[in-house]
Amino acid sequence: MILSTKIETQLGTMIAGAVEEGICLLEFSDRKILNSEYRDLKKYLASEIEEGENSHTENLKKQLDEYFRGDRKVFDLQLVIPGTIFQQMVWNELLSIPYGTTRTYMEQAEALRKPESIRAVANANGMNRIAIIIPCHRVIGSDGSLTGYGGGLKRKKWLIDHEKRHSGQPVDLSLF
């Protein structure tokens, strides 16, 4: 069973999902593809979704609260990230981007040793179902612009600025 619960954050309501093994969903409630993410998870995990919580969602709420206060820079959560092998490679590489820093889509493709796959990398970033924890918001355009964030560019800018502020780095006011 996939247990689903709402989490109120400074950026709006988020929907969390967890199975016995870990967190499988953290998404903004207004994300347009949320229903297709539910459908994919039900298929991948051969499970239904119902409201509820478990120790993983409780831990997620605690760690998200610490993150939004600026006290947590690294998450310590069990994640369940079903997808294609390529998607899983991209999502795991996202986890290596340090708090308070950004990387371009090209740098992300190069880190995967697939520089010719920049569009596929960008697409896999967009299919990430665990926002903030798997930090796809840290990936920006080659020209430094904010591009492609399922939660919206205002949220992406807020997350990048929040992390820079709490890591002691200067906030770039020209990004948006």
Backbone bond lengths (Angstrom), bond angles and torsions (degrees), N, CA, C in turn:
res aa  C-N    CA-C-N  psi(-1)  N-CA   C-N-CA  omega(-1)  CA-C   N-CA-C  phi
1 M - - - 1.442 - - 1.532 109.43 -
2 I 1.339 115.94 135.76 1.458 122.06 173.57 1.525 106.54 -94.92
3 L 1.324 116.26 117.90 1.459 120.99 178.78 1.516 108.37 -92.80
4 S 1.318 116.74 132.58 1.459 122.53 -175.35 1.526 109.63 -121.94
5 T 1.342 115.24 137.42 1.459 120.44 179.42 1.519 109.68 -146.17
6 K 1.329 116.05 156.35 1.464 122.01 177.28 1.522 109.30 -92.79
7 I 1.333 114.62 144.18 1.459 121.43 176.00 1.526 107.14 -130.11
8 E 1.316 116.37 124.17 1.468 120.47 177.16 1.522 108.33 -86.14
9 T 1.333 115.99 129.17 1.461 121.52 179.45 1.523 109.45 -129.36
10 Q 1.314 116.13 173.50 1.460 121.56 176.93 1.524 111.78 -64.16
11 L 1.314 117.40 -17.80 1.461 121.45 -179.16 1.521 112.42 -104.35
12 G 1.314 117.15 8.50 1.457 121.10 179.65 1.514 112.00 114.12
13 T 1.306 114.66 -179.17 1.456 121.37 -177.96 1.519 110.36 -72.50
14 M 1.328 114.64 134.58 1.461 120.88 175.43 1.525 107.88 -119.33
15 I 1.320 115.48 152.89 1.451 122.33 176.47 1.520 108.07 -109.61
16 A 1.316 115.64 125.96 1.465 121.09 178.15 1.515 108.67 -109.63
17 G 1.311 115.61 145.58 1.458 121.63 175.28 1.511 109.63 -133.35
18 A 1.327 115.25 142.01 1.459 119.25 179.86 1.512 110.28 -146.78
19 V 1.300 113.70 148.06 1.458 121.96 171.54 1.528 106.35 -113.77
20 E 1.305 116.02 -178.81 1.466 120.34 -178.46 1.531 111.95 -57.51
21 E 1.350 116.78 -32.28 1.471 121.19 -175.38 1.522 113.73 -84.43
22 G 1.347 118.92 -19.52 1.454 119.28 -179.41 1.515 113.51 158.30
23 I 1.327 115.08 -170.74 1.465 123.36 -179.28 1.530 109.02 -76.95
24 C 1.331 115.99 130.98 1.465 120.34 178.46 1.529 112.46 -120.10
25 L 1.339 116.88 -6.36 1.466 119.91 -177.69 1.521 109.80 -154.02
26 L 1.323 115.88 135.35 1.456 123.07 165.27 1.513 105.29 -150.56
27 E 1.307 115.16 109.03 1.452 120.12 -170.96 1.514 109.77 -142.85
28 F 1.322 116.82 148.46 1.460 120.74 174.07 1.529 108.54 -67.50
29 S 1.318 115.89 136.82 1.468 120.22 -173.36 1.520 113.05 -65.23
30 D 1.333 117.21 -19.73 1.463 119.59 -179.96 1.533 112.82 -96.69
31 R 1.310 117.63 9.98 1.472 120.10 179.32 1.522 109.11 -67.62
32 K 1.316 116.12 130.04 1.464 121.78 -174.54 1.527 113.35 -61.88
33 I 1.336 117.90 -30.69 1.465 119.20 -176.06 1.532 113.38 -96.81
34 L 1.334 116.69 14.82 1.460 119.79 -177.85 1.533 112.02 -56.47
35 N 1.332 117.21 -42.13 1.474 119.18 -179.94 1.518 112.00 -64.22
36 S 1.332 117.92 -37.88 1.466 119.00 178.19 1.530 110.52 -71.81
37 E 1.328 117.91 -29.93 1.461 120.38 174.98 1.530 110.19 -65.93
38 Y 1.331 116.46 -42.29 1.468 120.05 174.75 1.529 110.69 -57.94
39 R 1.325 115.44 -47.05 1.472 120.88 -178.77 1.529 110.74 -60.26
40 D 1.335 116.65 -45.38 1.469 120.70 179.51 1.524 111.26 -62.58
41 L 1.333 116.82 -44.07 1.465 119.81 179.90 1.526 111.17 -63.01
42 K 1.311 116.46 -42.58 1.472 119.67 178.80 1.521 110.45 -59.72
43 K 1.332 116.09 -39.91 1.466 120.53 179.65 1.530 110.80 -70.30
44 Y 1.335 116.42 -52.80 1.465 120.23 -177.90 1.522 112.82 -59.77
45 L 1.324 116.21 -39.93 1.469 120.68 -174.49 1.525 113.03 -98.00
46 A 1.335 116.44 1.61 1.468 121.91 179.84 1.530 110.42 45.86
47 S 1.330 113.79 54.74 1.453 119.19 -174.24 1.518 110.51 -148.19
48 E 1.309 115.56 161.79 1.457 122.25 174.71 1.527 108.93 -99.23
49 I 1.325 115.18 166.05 1.460 121.36 -179.49 1.525 108.46 -113.71
50 E 1.323 115.34 134.14 1.459 119.73 173.53 1.525 108.45 -143.02
51 E 1.322 115.59 157.09 1.458 119.85 177.90 1.508 109.89 -65.35
52 G 1.322 114.79 141.34 1.451 119.04 177.67 1.518 110.81 159.28
53 E 1.313 114.42 175.59 1.457 121.25 -179.82 1.515 109.25 -137.05
54 N 1.324 114.69 161.13 1.456 121.25 172.08 1.529 107.64 -144.24
55 S 1.302 116.84 -172.92 1.469 119.57 -177.26 1.530 111.60 -61.93
56 H 1.330 117.85 -29.37 1.468 120.66 179.82 1.528 111.13 -69.53
57 T 1.336 117.62 -43.11 1.467 119.05 179.59 1.528 110.66 -70.00
58 E 1.318 117.17 -34.90 1.469 120.26 177.21 1.529 110.23 -64.29
59 N 1.327 117.17 -43.84 1.464 121.66 177.30 1.530 110.41 -64.62
60 L 1.324 117.13 -40.24 1.463 121.73 178.04 1.527 110.16 -59.66
61 K 1.326 117.71 -47.52 1.462 120.90 179.96 1.528 110.92 -58.20
62 K 1.310 116.50 -44.27 1.465 121.78 -179.91 1.531 110.22 -62.18
63 Q 1.328 116.76 -47.64 1.463 120.19 -177.22 1.529 111.90 -69.88
64 L 1.336 117.68 -35.93 1.468 120.14 176.26 1.523 110.28 -64.03
65 D 1.318 117.29 -42.30 1.462 121.20 177.67 1.529 109.98 -58.74
66 E 1.325 116.83 -44.63 1.470 121.00 177.93 1.532 110.90 -63.10
67 Y 1.334 117.15 -40.13 1.460 121.90 178.25 1.528 110.25 -61.41
68 F 1.329 116.84 -49.90 1.463 119.86 -177.16 1.528 111.82 -67.30
69 R 1.316 118.96 -25.06 1.470 121.77 173.98 1.532 111.09 -77.51
70 G 1.325 117.58 -13.48 1.455 121.86 -178.02 1.514 113.15 89.44
71 D 1.330 116.99 9.49 1.459 121.70 -178.16 1.531 113.69 -91.46
72 R 1.315 118.61 -19.10 1.468 121.71 -177.81 1.512 109.01 -117.03
73 K 1.346 114.64 128.57 1.458 120.91 178.92 1.521 112.36 -113.83
74 V 1.318 116.38 -17.87 1.468 121.87 178.62 1.515 107.72 -132.73
75 F 1.309 115.91 130.81 1.462 120.84 178.14 1.520 110.00 -88.12
76 D 1.312 114.91 145.08 1.458 122.20 178.63 1.530 107.24 -125.08
77 L 1.317 115.03 78.84 1.461 121.89 -175.88 1.518 109.77 -131.71
78 Q 1.302 115.93 148.79 1.466 119.88 171.74 1.522 107.30 -81.99
79 L 1.328 116.56 127.37 1.458 121.96 -177.46 1.516 110.56 -114.59
80 V 1.312 114.73 144.08 1.461 122.74 173.92 1.526 104.51 -120.29
81 I 1.350 116.55 111.54 1.465 120.12 -172.80 1.529 111.42 -125.48
82 P 1.322 116.13 70.39 1.461 117.50 179.13 1.526 111.55 -66.86
83 G 1.309 114.72 142.88 1.459 122.06 178.85 1.509 108.37 171.99
84 T 1.315 115.26 -171.15 1.457 118.53 177.53 1.529 108.60 -70.39
85 I 1.308 116.28 164.63 1.468 120.66 177.78 1.528 109.80 -59.01
86 F 1.332 116.69 -42.37 1.466 120.69 179.87 1.524 110.55 -63.30
87 Q 1.333 118.23 -46.44 1.465 120.76 178.11 1.525 111.09 -57.86
88 Q 1.312 116.30 -44.40 1.461 119.81 -179.65 1.536 111.12 -62.95
89 M 1.333 116.79 -37.35 1.475 120.23 176.34 1.531 110.10 -62.12
90 V 1.329 116.07 -45.37 1.466 120.59 -179.47 1.524 110.28 -63.76
91 W 1.321 117.39 -46.18 1.469 120.69 -177.92 1.522 111.17 -65.19
92 N 1.311 117.49 -39.27 1.467 120.07 177.01 1.525 111.38 -65.65
93 E 1.323 116.85 -36.50 1.467 119.89 176.85 1.523 111.00 -67.31
94 L 1.326 117.70 -35.03 1.465 120.03 176.13 1.525 111.19 -57.78
95 L 1.320 116.11 -36.13 1.467 120.93 -179.50 1.528 112.72 -63.70
96 S 1.329 117.29 -16.87 1.468 120.47 -178.82 1.529 112.92 -88.86
97 I 1.328 117.62 -6.64 1.470 119.82 179.70 1.530 107.94 -76.48
98 P 1.323 117.37 118.97 1.465 119.65 -175.93 1.524 113.43 -64.38
99 Y 1.303 114.75 147.34 1.463 123.67 174.40 1.526 109.00 -52.10
100 G 1.318 115.91 136.35 1.460 120.29 176.22 1.509 114.80 82.75
101 T 1.334 117.51 2.02 1.463 120.01 179.02 1.526 109.43 -121.65
102 T 1.310 114.86 165.52 1.461 120.52 175.47 1.522 108.58 -127.36
103 R 1.306 113.83 164.39 1.458 122.28 178.87 1.529 106.08 -142.33
104 T 1.311 117.13 145.80 1.464 119.34 177.36 1.528 109.90 -81.77
105 Y 1.313 115.10 163.36 1.464 119.43 176.14 1.532 110.67 -59.96
106 M 1.336 116.51 -37.04 1.461 120.13 177.68 1.526 110.31 -64.76
107 E 1.320 117.23 -44.84 1.467 120.21 178.09 1.533 110.73 -61.99
108 Q 1.320 115.62 -35.52 1.465 119.74 177.50 1.537 109.90 -65.19
109 A 1.332 116.70 -44.41 1.465 120.88 178.16 1.533 110.63 -63.77
110 E 1.321 116.92 -41.22 1.468 120.52 178.74 1.528 111.54 -66.03
111 A 1.335 117.23 -37.50 1.468 120.78 178.43 1.532 110.83 -62.66
112 L 1.331 115.72 -28.10 1.467 121.27 177.53 1.528 111.58 -87.50
113 R 1.335 116.14 0.81 1.470 122.81 -176.27 1.533 111.19 60.17
114 K 1.343 114.87 36.04 1.458 121.60 178.82 1.535 109.48 -137.52
115 P 1.344 117.04 59.49 1.469 119.36 -175.57 1.524 113.57 -60.66
116 E 1.317 116.71 -23.29 1.472 120.07 179.18 1.526 111.82 -78.89
117 S 1.317 117.55 -6.01 1.464 121.85 -174.60 1.522 112.98 -106.75
118 I 1.317 116.57 31.16 1.462 119.38 -175.30 1.531 112.48 -58.08
119 R 1.320 117.81 -40.50 1.477 120.03 179.82 1.513 111.77 -69.22
120 A 1.322 117.03 -38.20 1.468 120.33 177.71 1.529 110.09 -66.61
121 V 1.336 116.63 -37.05 1.463 120.78 176.78 1.526 109.76 -64.07
122 A 1.321 116.60 -46.00 1.466 120.59 178.86 1.533 110.82 -60.92
123 N 1.311 116.51 -40.80 1.465 120.72 178.74 1.527 110.81 -64.24
124 A 1.326 117.20 -44.02 1.467 120.45 178.63 1.528 110.79 -64.47
125 N 1.347 117.36 -38.49 1.461 119.95 174.86 1.524 109.78 -55.72
126 G 1.324 116.01 -44.68 1.461 121.22 -178.91 1.508 114.00 -66.54
127 M 1.320 117.22 -20.07 1.465 121.61 179.72 1.530 112.39 -91.86
128 N 1.319 116.95 1.21 1.457 121.70 177.88 1.532 109.44 -60.08
129 R 1.321 117.23 124.92 1.463 121.81 -178.29 1.532 112.74 -98.64
130 I 1.332 117.70 3.21 1.468 119.49 -177.86 1.532 108.56 -125.82
131 A 1.351 114.21 78.06 1.459 121.26 -177.91 1.530 110.90 -59.10
132 I 1.296 115.31 154.09 1.464 126.40 177.84 1.525 111.12 67.55
133 I 1.328 118.34 -53.47 1.464 121.65 -177.85 1.530 109.68 -64.85
134 I 1.326 116.81 -49.81 1.466 121.97 170.05 1.523 103.92 -95.22
135 P 1.334 117.80 100.24 1.460 122.42 -160.99 1.531 116.09 -79.11
136 C 1.321 116.65 67.28 1.459 119.95 176.93 1.529 111.40 -65.95
137 H 1.350 117.21 -18.02 1.464 120.33 177.35 1.524 111.95 -66.00
138 R 1.325 117.97 -15.33 1.467 121.50 -178.84 1.528 112.86 -84.20
139 V 1.321 117.33 0.75 1.465 120.74 -179.18 1.526 108.75 -102.45
140 I 1.337 115.00 127.94 1.466 121.68 -175.20 1.530 110.06 -126.50
141 G 1.314 115.56 172.19 1.461 121.20 178.18 1.519 111.88 -69.37
142 S 1.324 116.42 159.03 1.469 121.63 -178.76 1.518 112.85 -60.55
143 D 1.337 116.71 -25.79 1.464 120.74 178.88 1.527 111.89 -89.85
144 G 1.326 116.74 7.19 1.458 121.15 179.88 1.512 114.32 88.12
145 S 1.332 116.41 1.11 1.465 119.30 -178.12 1.532 111.14 -79.97
146 L 1.321 114.46 156.33 1.458 120.45 174.84 1.520 107.94 -83.28
147 T 1.297 116.06 123.14 1.458 119.99 179.24 1.516 108.97 -138.49
148 G 1.305 115.70 154.53 1.448 123.05 166.58 1.503 118.85 51.41
149 Y 1.330 117.49 72.08 1.457 119.56 172.61 1.524 108.25 -129.62
150 G 1.327 116.20 123.37 1.457 121.31 -176.83 1.515 114.01 -59.60
151 G 1.319 117.67 -26.85 1.457 121.63 178.61 1.520 112.93 -83.67
152 G 1.336 116.76 -3.27 1.460 121.40 -179.34 1.520 111.15 100.87
153 L 1.317 115.50 149.10 1.465 120.73 -175.68 1.530 112.76 -67.55
154 K 1.326 118.27 -30.69 1.472 119.23 177.84 1.528 110.30 -64.81
155 R 1.320 116.53 -40.65 1.468 119.23 177.19 1.523 110.80 -67.64
156 K 1.320 116.91 -39.41 1.467 120.11 179.30 1.524 109.69 -60.76
157 K 1.323 116.92 -46.69 1.465 120.71 178.89 1.525 110.03 -61.13
158 W 1.333 117.16 -43.89 1.460 120.55 179.82 1.527 110.30 -58.90
159 L 1.328 117.55 -46.01 1.466 121.68 -178.75 1.529 111.42 -63.40
160 I 1.321 116.75 -44.87 1.470 120.32 179.20 1.528 110.14 -62.99
161 D 1.338 116.98 -46.69 1.471 120.88 179.55 1.527 110.99 -63.46
162 H 1.318 117.31 -42.67 1.468 122.76 179.16 1.537 110.13 -57.75
163 E 1.315 116.26 -47.46 1.467 120.38 -178.97 1.520 111.23 -67.15
164 K 1.316 117.62 -40.49 1.473 119.85 178.78 1.523 110.06 -64.14
165 R 1.329 116.12 -44.44 1.465 120.37 179.92 1.528 111.36 -58.28
166 H 1.328 116.89 -43.46 1.459 120.99 -176.10 1.529 112.87 -85.66
167 S 1.323 117.47 -3.92 1.466 119.72 174.88 1.530 109.90 -105.27
168 G 1.333 116.42 1.37 1.455 120.78 177.94 1.517 114.33 83.75
169 Q 1.328 117.59 7.38 1.459 120.55 179.96 1.523 110.06 -90.40
170 P 1.339 117.10 152.43 1.468 118.82 178.15 1.528 110.63 -68.12
171 V 1.306 115.54 143.31 1.458 122.05 177.67 1.517 107.95 -85.67
172 D 1.333 117.49 130.26 1.461 123.28 179.67 1.526 108.87 -89.03
173 L 1.311 116.37 105.15 1.458 120.44 -176.83 1.518 112.90 -75.61
174 S 1.319 118.65 -8.00 1.458 121.36 -177.44 1.523 113.40 -87.82
175 L 1.322 118.27 -4.04 1.465 119.95 -175.10 1.519 114.10 -68.41
176 F 1.305 117.43 -21.47 1.475 117.15 -174.76 1.498 110.30 -136.39
